[in-house]
Amino acid sequence: MGSLFRSEEMTLCQLFLQSEAAYACVSELGELGLVQFRDLNPDVNAFQRKFVNEVRRCDEMERKLRYLEKEIRRDGIPMLEIPGEVPEAPQPREMIDLEATFEKLENELREVNQNAEALKRNYLELTELKHILRKTQVFFDEMADPSREEEQVTLLGEEGLMAGGQALKLGACTVTLIRESTGHHSGKHWRQPHEGGANTTESMTRALISDDPNRHMGQVQLGFVAGVILRERIPAFERMLWRACRGNVFLRQAEIDTPLEDPSSSDQVYKSVFIIFFQGDQLKTRVKKICEGFRATLYPCPEAPADRREMAMGVMTRIEDLNTVLGQTQDHRHRVLVAAAKNIKNWFVKVRKIKAIYHTLNLFNLDVTQKCLIAECWVPALDMETIQLALRRGTERSGSSVPPILNRMDTTEPPPTYNRTNKFTSAFQHLIYAYGVATYREVNPAPYTIITFPFLFAVMFGDLGHGALMAAFGFWMCYKEKPLQAKRIDSEIWTIFFGGRYIILLMGLFSMYTGIIYNDIFSKSLNIFGSSWRNNYNESTLLTNKDLQLNPDSDDYVQIPYPFGIDPVWQLAEANKIIFMNAYKMKISIIIGVFHMLFGVCLSLWNHLYFKRRISVYVEFIPQILFLTLLFFYMVLLMFIKWTSYGPTPGHFGDETYVKTSGFCAPSILITFINMMLFKTDENTRPQCDDTMYAGQIGLQKLFVILALMCVPVMLFGKPYFIRKEQKLRAAQGHQSIEASAENGTAGGAPVPSHDHGDEDITEVFIHQAIHTIEYVLGSVSHTASYLRLWALSLAHAQLAEVAWNMLLRKGLMSPSYEGGIFLYIVFAGWAAISVSILVLMEGLSAFLHTLRLHWVEFQSKFYAGEGYLFMPFSFEIILDSAGQAEE
């Protein structure tokens, strides 16, 4: 339990391991997770260390496992979680078996994938050829029948479309081009009509038909190519053909309705079949180059219909055979992956453990005989025996006869900070670490934060209803902790909420408590014990007056306060409810803040006593506690004096004898405190009241202010004076410094960082102390005012809740008849959404951040240096968790 209030005592040890037993011993230490190794080879390159080849082998095994995992995930095969305990690190000789297994699986899977890809590529080619044969048959059938609608034929380019409908009639390998009259057109591609004939298009047809312009029909020999191209490339493909071939080609294309699978990426792609007609070898070469540039696939297409039918039948037969082979290939691949999926999690754990062990062994040094490995490590002093047992187990596992040697070492190096935590305290400890890791063995604020953090949050968030919602959410996460952890939800926001589930639960419970104190549940009050106020007005007075007042000095108040929390009658006091609640919450905030800061200063005394810094006790702690007590704690005492000395005077209302103790004569604490600091006394404007709250108040206040101001030079000059005196003694006598002898000693057997001021420049010491003194004095004022955020956020939360009630739910409840039920149903949904999203989530986050600031700045600055570094043990659990999070 001591490590909860102060970090563990750490020891630097030297470890000697026989080379044969080093692997097993480090494996046992990794399972234990209590040893932090130091790098004894900081100047040696990572590629020149002893076990670099083993690390590379582990990297290669990890690469193969990641490849297997990727293939398993791609097939959607579930990977079995590790049942029971995590497997231990395998022996070095098992690495060869693992490597052989992974090599065999990878080669087999790659071979299967290559075969499957080749089969899919063949299947794709045959499928594309099947579509080409079908679509081109349709093209040829259309061209064989001139009565078909001519707009089915696409002539490339805008000019081609304007040229009219040309029909192609193909026999075995001949095409009949029919030119129809198109009327008069203007444009640079159009020729004027000849005297005895129709209009012609020189640019479109001069290479395809006879040079005789008077012939209306000509037969020419045309070649063609057919292929498949991605559908989205068709427009650019057409334009390129038109421009490169100067319009001397014809293109027909048709879309393939069903998507085709790309064998390389397994993506579904949409393609189109095309056929291009041209004349001459030059155009043929040009067309093929364009097709190659657009990655279009060309296929042989017979000219005779009978040949096309025969080829189509052969293609269908081959497709059926390929389907059978592909199915068998996929089944075999699936079986291989299913077998791998059963063990891949275990394999990952084993490989990562092996790799971590060899990484750690690379931090060790070899002795001159090359038979012993030497390591240095930080270990918790309380766990020395446990570590010795782990080393003994590792030696027995390896079969070595030489026991390991673990020696303690003396050092002046500051040890790492190690605080033992469990699942409940770890979240609070991480809040502290977010500010800074504690200096070695200084007071740990985490155990106090467990109480103060949710309490200060609840002061700002006090509402029984909203607190219940938050507590229910936190309780659900705690109750379903193991199932939720097993789900491994990949969401950063969820991870933050789940990690702080116990903080959320406590914040909700404390908010319910403060909600009862404020008597506030969704901006309404609960009348559990019955109000202490009575209505003495008659019915006519109540009906004719909008605002009425209840006097605590009369029979309106029964002189017995509400048993717990705020009296519910204040819910009806629309005129002065906010004034009353503000005065109450402001005073509560200051009282809580002053006690919180005083507690922080007292914790600094614990640090000074533990590290035996006597001078710091005299010139830092005592002046600080006096300054804070004489000024701000005195202000808190004035509040309690005011609450106990002034109040209602039942039965004596207006009596001058009792008026001095009535609320009429109660002074303002703020004005009193300001006058105290300024040595000022205001003129009494109420003769029937006393000038002071108690006898001798003015003189005592002046004494307090003078003593507080005298503490400032003590804080400013005290430490530099003693350090200067110490330096003179060292120079004159050569003895060890008074301060250093205390600060360089050991506390509880633990090495403590040196704070010897003998060689420090006194000017730097004075500047450092001046900064701290100014920070503390000014901080005492600003930090006290900073606690008013407790009141401000509480007021904002209460007012937002009241606005949400009055603007939404109240109107729904006031709606008459059945229509009101429907309206209430809709309004309630809006009110609930606003309550959860704004009042619980947003206001909760705001209150959380303000609470965090109060702890980091106002509380921890009084005693917490936070200049340490974290204990990072060699632990398989931490390594595997971080690897799993990286994968997710």
Helices and strands as residue ranges (DSSP letters): H 2-5, E 10-18, H 19-32, E 36-37, G 46-48, H 52-74, H 94-144, G 150-152, H 157-162, E 168-170, E 174-178, H 202-205, E 217-221, E 223-230, G 231-233, H 234-245, E 250-255, E 260-261, E 268-269, E 271-278, H 281-293, E 297-299, H 305-361, E 365-366, E 372-380, G 381-383, H 384-398, E 405-409, H 425-435, H 446-461, H 464-479, H 481-487, H 492-499, H 501-518, H 539-544, G 568-572, H 577-610, H 614-616, I 617-621, H 622-628, I 629-633, H 634-645, G 659-661, G 663-665, H 669-677, H 697-733, H 738-743, H 762-786, H 789-804, I 805-809, H 810-813, H 817-834, I 835-842, H 843-853, I 854-859, G 860-862, H 876-887
